[in-house]
Amino acid sequence: MEIAHTPVLLEAVLEFLAPRGRRELMVDATMGEGGHSYAFLSRFPDLSVIGVDADPSVQAVARRRLAEFGDRVQFFTGWSQDFFAAYPAGLKKPDTVLADLGISLYHYEKSGRGFSFAGGEPLDMRLDTSCGVSAAELLARISEKDIADILYNNAGERFSRRIARAIVQQRQRGAIATNAALSELVKGAVPPAYRHGPIHPATRTFMALRIAVNGELERLPDLLEGAFGILEPGGRLGIISFHSLEDRIVKNFFRTKSKDCTCPPQAPACTCAGRRSVNILTGKGITADYAEVAGNPPSRSARLRAAEKITETDEK
């Protein structure tokens, strides 16, 4: 079967981001295989969607999946922050923007780019293979300290130094060219208790490298600002994150936008002339319940945060 990915937190996303009027426009800023968009288009017959994705191969899957909706769906190939920065003049502003920051199962199972631990695939991990450096190239170029910093800062890998040391020792003998080679190297570098723990010992290493290769944390603030900037007043922005670093950026973005004053706490008086620009809809965020986690394990780490852009009437 072509479609492997089950969208996470689907019912919560549909609840918080459902159209509030007729003929609304939604931007699915990280469309992937199109699971969320398929549900929206099916449930809301006069909704239109623009799907954005940096990976043309997974976008091809979405195009086939959503073909039944005809011209209700448009596609943009590229990074979502670039799409928002060059939002087409004259195009209706979106009433809803959704960004699911997770990696599609397509990438783990079918891309052949080394996102998973096994299979002997090239260690690439790029979503857009037309630019940037692969994970293998990155590991071949940077210092042991920089490797350790990536593993610790991006994924909290507590054995980052041991793994980085093993990587540098191995690359002196030969390149680490495949996902399986890196997975086995990490296994050998960590203590036995960690090696046989509840999750694969290379999980954090692979996540950290994927984040670094694709600049995920660096791109996120621009995605948020860009999406909020082009959102229709009264529109809603929903973000699904999968790890604490992403979630912290999203949480702080919404928190800042929800404040009347953004001056530093130590400032003697307000000088920013700030004004609250969002109503936060989800409090501490929405997570998957037991039933969803049991049926769709990737949802266990997903968290939805949503906010509504304040209209001019609300501001007065």
C-alpha positions as CSV (number, residue, x, y, z in Angstrom):
1,M,0.0,0.0,0.0
2,E,1.4,3.4,-1.0
3,I,0.2,5.4,2.0
4,A,1.9,4.4,5.3
5,H,1.3,7.5,7.4
6,T,-1.6,7.9,9.9
7,P,-2.0,11.6,10.9
8,V,-1.6,12.2,14.6
9,L,-4.1,14.0,16.8
10,L,-6.5,14.1,13.9
11,E,-9.7,14.6,15.8
12,A,-8.2,17.4,18.0
13,V,-6.8,19.1,14.9
14,L,-10.3,18.9,13.2
15,E,-11.9,20.3,16.3
16,F,-9.6,23.3,16.9
17,L,-9.0,24.2,13.2
18,A,-12.4,23.5,11.7
19,P,-13.6,26.2,9.3
20,R,-15.7,28.9,11.0
21,G,-17.2,30.2,7.7
22,R,-17.8,29.2,4.1
23,R,-15.2,28.9,1.3
24,E,-12.3,29.1,3.6
25,L,-8.6,28.5,2.7
26,M,-6.3,26.3,4.7
27,V,-2.5,26.1,4.3
28,D,-1.1,22.7,5.2
29,A,2.4,23.9,5.7
30,T,4.1,20.5,6.1
31,M,1.7,18.3,4.1
32,G,3.7,15.1,3.9
33,E,1.5,12.3,2.6
34,G,-1.6,14.5,3.0
35,G,-3.4,12.7,5.8
36,H,-4.6,15.8,7.7
37,S,-5.6,17.5,4.4
38,Y,-7.5,14.5,3.3
39,A,-9.6,14.6,6.4
40,F,-10.3,18.3,6.2
41,L,-11.2,18.2,2.5
42,S,-13.5,15.2,3.1
43,R,-15.3,16.7,6.1
44,F,-15.6,20.3,4.9
45,P,-16.8,20.2,1.2
46,D,-16.3,23.9,0.5
47,L,-12.8,24.2,2.1
48,S,-9.7,24.7,-0.2
49,V,-6.2,23.7,0.7
50,I,-2.7,24.7,-0.3
51,G,-0.2,22.0,0.5
52,V,3.4,22.9,1.1
53,D,6.3,20.4,1.4
54,A,10.0,20.6,0.8
55,D,10.2,17.0,-0.5
56,P,8.9,16.5,-4.0
57,S,8.8,12.7,-3.7
58,V,6.5,12.7,-0.7
59,Q,4.5,15.5,-2.3
60,A,3.9,13.2,-5.3
61,V,2.3,10.7,-2.8
62,A,0.0,13.5,-1.5
63,R,-0.9,14.6,-5.1
64,R,-2.2,11.1,-5.9
65,R,-3.9,10.7,-2.5
66,L,-5.8,14.1,-2.9
67,A,-6.5,13.9,-6.7
68,E,-10.2,13.2,-6.0
69,F,-10.6,16.8,-4.7
70,G,-9.5,18.4,-8.0
71,D,-8.9,22.1,-8.0
72,R,-9.8,22.4,-4.3
73,V,-6.1,21.5,-3.7
74,Q,-3.0,23.4,-4.8
75,F,0.6,22.4,-4.2
76,F,3.8,24.3,-3.5
77,T,7.2,22.5,-3.4
78,G,9.6,24.1,-1.0
79,W,10.1,25.1,2.6
80,S,7.1,26.6,4.2
81,Q,8.8,29.7,5.6
82,D,9.9,30.5,2.0
83,F,6.3,30.0,0.8
84,F,5.0,32.4,3.5
85,A,7.7,35.0,2.9
86,A,6.8,35.1,-0.8
87,Y,3.0,34.6,-0.4
88,P,1.4,35.3,-3.8
89,A,0.0,38.8,-4.1
90,G,-3.7,38.8,-4.7
91,L,-4.2,35.3,-3.2
92,K,-6.7,35.1,-0.4
93,K,-5.1,35.0,3.0
94,P,-5.5,31.7,4.7
95,D,-8.1,31.2,7.4
96,T,-6.2,28.3,8.9
97,V,-2.6,27.2,8.9
98,L,-1.5,23.8,10.1
99,A,2.1,22.6,10.5
100,D,2.7,19.0,11.6
101,L,6.5,19.1,12.3
102,G,6.8,15.3,12.4
103,I,8.6,13.2,9.7
104,S,6.3,11.1,7.6
105,L,6.5,7.3,7.8
106,Y,7.1,7.5,4.0
107,H,10.6,8.8,4.9
108,Y,11.3,6.0,7.3
109,E,9.9,3.2,5.1
110,K,10.2,4.3,1.5
111,S,12.5,7.2,0.9
112,G,15.7,5.2,0.9
113,R,17.5,8.1,2.6
114,G,18.6,6.6,5.9
115,F,16.0,7.9,8.3
116,S,15.5,4.5,9.8
117,F,18.0,2.3,11.6
118,A,18.2,-0.7,9.2
119,G,18.3,-1.6,5.6
120,G,21.7,-0.4,4.4
121,E,20.4,2.9,3.0
122,P,22.7,5.8,2.2
123,L,23.0,8.0,5.3
124,D,21.4,11.1,3.8
125,M,18.4,12.3,5.9
126,R,17.7,15.4,3.8
127,L,14.1,16.2,3.1
128,D,15.1,18.3,0.1
129,T,17.9,16.5,-1.6
130,S,18.6,19.3,-4.0
131,C,20.5,21.4,-1.4
132,G,22.5,21.1,1.8
133,V,24.8,18.3,2.9
134,S,23.8,14.7,3.8
135,A,24.2,13.3,7.3
136,A,27.1,11.3,6.1
137,E,28.8,14.4,4.7
138,L,28.1,16.3,7.9
139,L,29.7,13.5,10.1
140,A,32.7,13.4,7.8
141,R,33.4,17.2,8.1
142,I,32.8,18.4,11.6
143,S,34.8,18.1,14.7
144,E,34.2,15.5,17.5
145,K,33.0,18.4,19.8
146,D,30.6,19.6,17.2
147,I,29.2,16.1,16.7
148,A,28.7,15.7,20.5
149,D,27.1,19.2,20.7
150,I,24.6,18.3,17.9
151,L,23.6,15.0,19.7
152,Y,23.2,16.6,23.1
153,N,21.7,19.9,22.1
154,N,19.2,18.6,19.5
155,A,18.2,15.4,21.2
156,G,19.5,15.3,24.8
157,E,21.7,12.3,24.1
158,R,23.4,11.7,27.4
159,F,26.2,9.6,25.8
160,S,26.9,12.2,23.1
161,R,30.6,12.3,23.8
162,R,31.1,8.6,23.7
163,I,29.2,8.4,20.4
164,A,31.0,11.3,18.9
165,R,34.4,9.8,19.8
166,A,33.3,6.5,18.2
167,I,32.2,8.3,15.0
168,V,35.6,10.1,14.7
169,Q,37.5,6.9,15.3
170,Q,35.5,5.1,12.7
171,R,35.8,7.8,10.0
172,Q,39.6,7.6,10.3
173,R,39.2,4.0,9.1
174,G,36.5,4.7,6.5
175,A,33.4,6.7,5.9
176,I,30.1,6.1,7.7
177,A,28.1,5.8,4.6
178,T,24.9,3.9,5.6
179,N,22.2,4.1,8.3
180,A,22.9,0.5,9.3
181,A,26.6,1.4,9.8
182,L,25.8,4.3,12.0
183,S,23.2,2.3,14.0
184,E,25.7,-0.4,14.7
185,L,28.4,2.1,15.7
186,V,26.1,3.8,18.2
187,K,25.1,0.4,19.7
188,G,28.8,-0.4,20.2
189,A,29.6,3.0,21.8
190,V,26.9,3.1,24.5
191,P,26.7,1.0,27.8
192,P,25.0,-2.4,27.6
193,A,22.0,-1.2,29.8
194,Y,21.4,1.6,27.3
195,R,21.9,-0.7,24.4
196,H,19.1,-2.9,25.6
197,G,16.8,-0.3,26.9
198,P,13.2,0.4,25.9
199,I,14.0,2.4,22.8
200,H,16.6,1.7,20.1
201,P,20.0,3.2,21.3
202,A,20.5,5.1,18.1
203,T,17.1,6.9,18.3
204,R,18.4,10.2,19.7
205,T,21.5,10.2,17.5
206,F,19.3,9.8,14.3
207,M,16.9,12.4,15.5
208,A,19.6,14.9,16.3
209,L,21.3,14.4,12.9
210,R,18.0,14.7,11.0
211,I,17.3,18.0,12.8
212,A,20.8,19.3,12.0
213,V,20.8,18.3,8.4
214,N,17.4,19.9,7.7
215,G,17.9,23.0,10.0
216,E,14.6,22.2,11.6
217,L,15.0,24.3,14.7
218,E,16.5,27.2,12.8
219,R,13.6,27.2,10.3
220,L,10.8,27.0,12.9
221,P,10.8,30.6,14.1
222,D,10.5,31.9,10.5
223,L,7.8,29.4,9.8
224,L,5.8,30.6,12.8
225,E,6.3,34.3,12.1
226,G,5.5,33.8,8.4
227,A,2.4,31.8,9.0
228,F,1.1,34.2,11.6
229,G,1.9,37.2,9.4
230,I,-0.2,36.0,6.4
231,L,-3.0,34.5,8.5
232,E,-6.4,36.2,8.1
233,P,-7.5,38.1,11.3
234,G,-9.7,35.7,13.2
235,G,-7.8,32.8,11.6
236,R,-6.2,29.9,13.5
237,L,-2.7,28.5,13.6
238,G,-2.1,25.0,14.7
239,I,1.3,23.4,15.3
240,I,2.1,19.8,16.1
241,S,5.5,19.2,17.6
242,F,7.2,16.0,18.6
243,H,10.0,16.9,21.0
244,S,10.6,19.4,23.7
245,L,12.9,21.8,21.8
246,E,10.3,22.2,19.0
247,D,7.5,22.5,21.6
248,R,9.4,25.2,23.6
249,I,9.8,27.3,20.5
250,V,6.1,27.0,19.7
251,K,5.0,27.6,23.3
252,N,7.1,30.7,23.7
253,F,5.9,32.1,20.3
254,F,2.3,31.8,21.3
255,R,3.0,33.1,24.8
256,T,4.8,36.2,23.5
257,K,2.0,36.9,21.0
258,S,-0.6,36.6,23.8
259,K,1.0,39.3,26.0
260,D,0.1,43.0,25.9
261,C,3.7,43.9,26.8
262,T,6.8,42.3,25.6
263,C,9.3,44.5,27.4
264,P,12.0,42.7,29.5
265,P,10.8,42.1,33.1
266,Q,13.4,44.5,34.5
267,A,12.3,47.4,32.4
268,P,11.1,50.3,34.6
269,A,8.2,51.1,32.2
270,C,6.6,49.7,29.1
271,T,8.1,51.1,25.9
272,C,7.1,48.5,23.4
273,A,3.5,49.7,22.8
274,G,2.7,46.0,22.5
275,R,-0.7,44.6,22.0
276,R,-1.9,41.0,22.4
277,S,-2.3,39.5,19.0
278,V,-3.5,35.9,19.7
279,N,-5.9,34.0,21.9
280,I,-4.3,30.7,22.9
281,L,-6.9,27.9,22.4
282,T,-5.1,24.8,23.8
283,G,-3.6,25.7,27.2
284,K,-0.7,23.3,27.8
285,G,-1.3,21.6,24.5
286,I,-3.2,18.6,23.4
287,T,-1.6,15.1,23.5
288,A,-2.8,11.7,22.3
289,D,-4.9,9.6,24.6
290,Y,-4.2,5.9,25.3
291,A,-6.3,4.6,22.5
292,E,-4.6,6.7,19.9
293,V,-1.1,5.8,21.1
294,A,-2.0,2.1,21.1
295,G,-3.2,2.4,17.5
296,N,-0.7,4.9,16.2
297,P,2.6,4.8,18.3
298,P,4.2,7.9,16.7
299,S,1.4,10.0,18.3
300,R,2.9,9.3,21.8
301,S,5.2,12.3,21.6
302,A,2.9,14.6,19.6
303,R,1.6,17.8,21.1
304,L,-0.8,20.2,19.4
305,R,-0.8,23.9,20.2
306,A,-3.3,26.2,18.6
307,A,-4.1,29.9,18.7
308,E,-6.5,32.3,17.1
309,K,-5.3,35.6,15.6
310,I,-7.1,38.5,17.2
311,T,-9.3,40.6,14.9
312,E,-9.3,44.4,14.9
313,T,-12.7,44.3,16.7
314,D,-11.2,42.1,19.4
315,E,-8.2,44.5,19.9
316,K,-10.4,47.5,20.7
